Amino acid sequence: MNFGDVKTPSGLAKLNAYLAERSYIEGYTPSQSDIAVFDAVGSAPSSQYSHVLRWYNHIKSYGAEKSSFPGVKKDVSAYGITSGTAPVAADDDDDDDDIDLFGSDDEEADKAAEELRQQRLDQYAAKKSKKPGVIAKSNIILDVKPWDDETDMAEIERVVRSVQTDGLLWGTSKLVAVGYGIKKLQISCVVEDDKVAR
């Protein structure tokens, strides 16, 4: 079935129905078939034929490029709905709704896959539980300033180091000049947060 005379309302109606689901007369790019039908239509149709008007304005926008479209220009009667290209009708069947493309029909395979997955999760959890947890430690630097210039800083350091608890490790110490002959004690320690914080 061809479009008939595309200058008549019945021919435009057939062309409009044809272009309702297509962008071009043939294929997915403009071709000489579009030029043949474009020339047959002659002028822009009324807005009643919205699909033809859209297509007409689109082909018209190419201007001089239209002559370079691929394909062979045939008579208008050669285009339209042929027996091999019937219009696509709305599919009211719901036959394909029950098809699960990514699922498995084999329930035993599903059970085996689930058991394998659970086994791997258990192995991962067991492996992770064997790893020792990260021990959070803090490095602390204490500045101990004397009351006056006569304070014995060696005795102060001995008293500071006498503080002992599980998770506390004293590090290096040094005397740093503050001014006017006065020195402060700078001592570092490392503490395990979980043990010392309690």
Secondary structure, DSSP 8 states (H G I E B T S, - for coil): -B---TTSHHHHHHHHHHHTS-SSSSSSS--HHHHHHHHHH-S---TTSHHHHHHHHHHHTTGGGGGG-SS----GGG-B--TTS---------GGGG--TTS-S-HHHHHHHHHHHHHHHHHHHHHHHHS-----EEEEEEEE--SSTT--HHHHHHHHHT---TTEEEEEEEEEEEETTEEEEEEEEEEEHHHH--
